Amino acid sequence: MVVTDGFTGNVALKVLEGAAKAMFKMMRAATEGSPRAQIGGLLMRPALRGLRATLDPEEYGGTYLVGLNGVVIIAHGDSQARGVANAVRTGARGVRSDLLQTIAARIAAS
């Protein structure tokens, strides 16, 4: 978990998203060369799909915005229906788990 101000967090997020996209493009290009590389690419495909799903902002929907007196989710600016639905689920999970009280208790304890 990373806690940062909005501007710095957004810059870091955009850098990471851009780096991930670039890496996937480079991996795809590398596996389209020789027949040997193509076979390697086919063998790696299931693992890379799992990695792509892990990095997909639609999968998580968004993240908590802390410091407010309520549960607020910041979703990706390019969210589609699946991402918005997952953001709502994330918010509901925060409410069910009493997220605000947990954060307040941990801050008070530190």
Secondary structure, 3 states (H helix, E strand, C coil): CCCCCHHHHHHHHHHHHHHHHHHHHHHHHHCCCCHHHHHHHHHHHHHHHHHHHHHCHHHHCEEECCCCCCCCEEECCCCCHHHHHHHHHHHHHHHHCCHHHHHHHHHHHC
